[in-house]
Amino acid sequence: MLGLYENFPKNIHKAAHFTVLVSNKRFQQTLIRTLHKINGITFNLEEIADPSVPQCKVIFDWGIADTNNFNYLDEEETNKVLKTIWKKPCRIMDFFCAVRYYKIQNEKKNPLKFDYYMLRFTSNKDLLEIQVFHERGLQYTTPEDIINLIANKINQTSPRKMLKPFEFS
């Protein structure tokens, strides 16, 4: 089933709760567009997290669950998901995120170990829970950094905030 990963881990590393200030359909469409937009974009580590590695670049690769797999959110997959949401928003949406790190030395990109995360977005009326599981890596970015990045990018898409933080646990 599109959006749902059947083997999502039970033991998560971070959960955050938000109030959603728009319809679930609009929120989910914005979420998909936002993740697609930041796919493959290079950020400075300082923009995302407290930098533990100086002169480090970060690239996020996002995929959406489809039963037992994750599909990269390219243009085709993004359009497929948006059509599904248009018909009926999902209650649960699972994503895989590979966070790639590169240390810049003498204008050359040297790859560092990557982080791998799984995220679950669960909608219930105007409430949203984001669960984050860190699969492996050195956590140059924390689960909270990933949540904050997504919430901030979503809220930047509109003059009116879409997500209001409720609590982290």
C-alpha positions as CSV (number, residue, x, y, z in Angstrom):
1,M,0.0,0.0,0.0
2,L,1.4,3.4,-1.0
3,G,2.7,5.4,2.0
4,L,2.7,2.5,4.4
5,Y,5.9,0.5,5.3
6,E,4.8,-2.8,6.8
7,N,8.0,-3.3,8.8
8,F,8.2,0.1,10.4
9,P,10.2,-0.3,13.7
10,K,8.3,-0.4,17.0
11,N,11.1,1.2,19.0
12,I,11.4,4.8,17.8
13,H,14.1,7.3,18.7
14,K,12.1,10.5,18.7
15,A,8.5,11.6,18.4
16,A,7.1,15.0,17.9
17,H,3.5,16.2,17.9
18,F,2.0,19.1,15.9
19,T,-1.3,20.8,15.4
20,V,-2.0,20.9,11.7
21,L,-3.6,24.3,10.8
22,V,-4.8,23.3,7.3
23,S,-6.7,20.3,5.9
24,N,-4.9,16.9,6.0
25,K,-5.1,16.8,2.2
26,R,-3.3,20.2,1.8
27,F,-0.8,19.3,4.5
28,Q,0.1,16.0,2.9
29,Q,0.4,17.5,-0.6
30,T,2.7,20.2,0.8
31,L,4.7,17.5,2.7
32,I,5.3,15.5,-0.6
33,R,6.1,18.6,-2.6
34,T,8.5,19.8,0.1
35,L,10.4,16.5,0.4
36,H,10.6,16.3,-3.4
37,K,11.9,19.9,-3.5
38,I,14.7,19.3,-1.0
39,N,15.7,15.9,-2.5
40,G,19.3,16.1,-3.6
41,I,19.7,19.8,-2.5
42,T,23.1,20.6,-0.8
43,F,22.9,22.3,2.6
44,N,25.6,23.4,4.9
45,L,25.5,21.3,8.0
46,E,25.2,24.5,10.1
47,E,21.8,25.1,8.5
48,I,20.5,21.8,9.7
49,A,22.2,20.9,13.0
50,D,24.9,21.9,15.5
51,P,27.9,21.3,13.3
52,S,30.1,18.5,14.7
53,V,32.1,18.4,11.5
54,P,33.5,21.8,10.2
55,Q,33.0,22.6,6.5
56,C,30.5,19.8,6.0
57,K,27.8,19.6,3.3
58,V,24.6,17.6,3.7
59,I,22.3,16.1,1.0
60,F,19.0,14.5,1.8
61,D,17.5,11.7,-0.3
62,W,13.8,10.9,0.4
63,G,11.7,7.9,-0.5
64,I,8.1,7.1,0.3
65,A,7.0,3.6,1.4
66,D,5.1,1.2,-0.8
67,T,4.4,-1.9,1.2
68,N,7.9,-3.4,1.7
69,N,9.9,-0.9,-0.3
70,F,10.7,2.7,-0.5
71,N,10.5,4.6,-3.8
72,Y,12.7,7.7,-4.4
73,L,10.5,10.8,-4.6
74,D,11.4,11.8,-8.1
75,E,9.0,13.7,-10.3
76,E,7.1,10.6,-11.4
77,E,6.7,9.2,-7.9
78,T,5.8,12.6,-6.5
79,N,3.0,13.0,-9.1
80,K,1.7,9.4,-8.3
81,V,1.6,10.2,-4.6
82,L,-0.1,13.6,-5.1
83,K,-2.9,11.9,-7.2
84,T,-3.4,9.3,-4.4
85,I,-3.7,12.0,-1.8
86,W,-6.0,14.0,-4.0
87,K,-8.4,11.1,-4.0
88,K,-8.0,10.2,-0.3
89,P,-5.4,11.5,2.1
90,C,-3.4,8.8,4.0
91,R,-3.7,8.3,7.7
92,I,-0.1,7.1,7.8
93,M,2.7,8.0,5.6
94,D,6.2,6.4,6.0
95,F,9.4,7.7,4.5
96,F,13.0,6.7,4.2
97,C,15.7,9.4,4.4
98,A,19.3,8.9,3.5
99,V,21.4,11.8,4.8
100,R,24.7,12.1,2.9
101,Y,27.6,14.1,4.4
102,Y,30.6,15.5,2.5
103,K,33.6,17.2,4.1
104,I,34.9,19.9,1.9
105,Q,38.7,20.1,1.7
106,N,40.6,22.0,-0.9
107,E,37.3,22.4,-2.9
108,K,37.0,18.6,-3.1
109,K,34.0,16.7,-1.7
110,N,35.1,13.8,0.5
111,P,32.2,11.5,1.5
112,L,31.7,10.7,5.2
113,K,29.5,7.9,6.6
114,F,25.8,8.5,5.9
115,D,22.8,8.4,8.3
116,Y,19.7,6.4,7.5
117,Y,16.3,7.3,9.0
118,M,12.7,6.1,8.8
119,L,9.9,8.5,9.5
120,R,6.2,7.9,10.1
121,F,3.7,10.7,9.8
122,T,0.4,9.8,11.5
123,S,-2.6,12.1,11.0
124,N,-5.6,12.2,13.3
125,K,-8.0,15.1,12.5
126,D,-5.9,18.2,13.2
127,L,-3.1,16.4,15.1
128,L,0.1,15.1,13.5
129,E,2.6,12.7,15.1
130,I,6.0,12.3,13.5
131,Q,8.0,9.3,14.6
132,V,11.7,9.0,13.7
133,F,13.8,5.8,13.8
134,H,17.6,6.1,13.2
135,E,18.6,3.0,11.4
136,R,22.3,3.6,11.3
137,G,25.0,6.2,10.9
138,L,26.9,8.6,13.1
139,Q,24.0,11.0,13.7
140,Y,25.7,14.2,12.5
141,T,22.0,15.2,12.3
142,T,19.7,14.1,15.1
143,P,16.1,12.9,14.7
144,E,15.0,16.3,16.2
145,D,17.1,18.1,13.5
146,I,15.2,16.1,10.8
147,I,11.8,16.9,12.3
148,N,12.7,20.6,12.6
149,L,14.0,20.8,9.0
150,I,10.7,19.3,7.7
151,A,8.5,21.5,9.9
152,N,10.4,24.7,9.0
153,K,10.4,23.9,5.2
154,I,6.7,23.2,5.3
155,N,5.9,26.4,7.2
156,Q,8.0,28.4,4.7
157,T,5.8,27.3,1.8
158,S,2.9,29.5,2.9
159,P,2.5,33.0,4.6
160,R,0.3,31.1,7.2
161,K,1.9,28.5,9.3
162,M,0.7,24.9,8.6
163,L,2.3,23.2,11.6
164,K,2.3,24.4,15.2
165,P,4.6,22.4,17.5
166,F,2.7,20.6,20.2
167,E,5.4,18.5,22.0
168,F,8.6,16.5,21.5
169,S,9.1,13.2,23.3
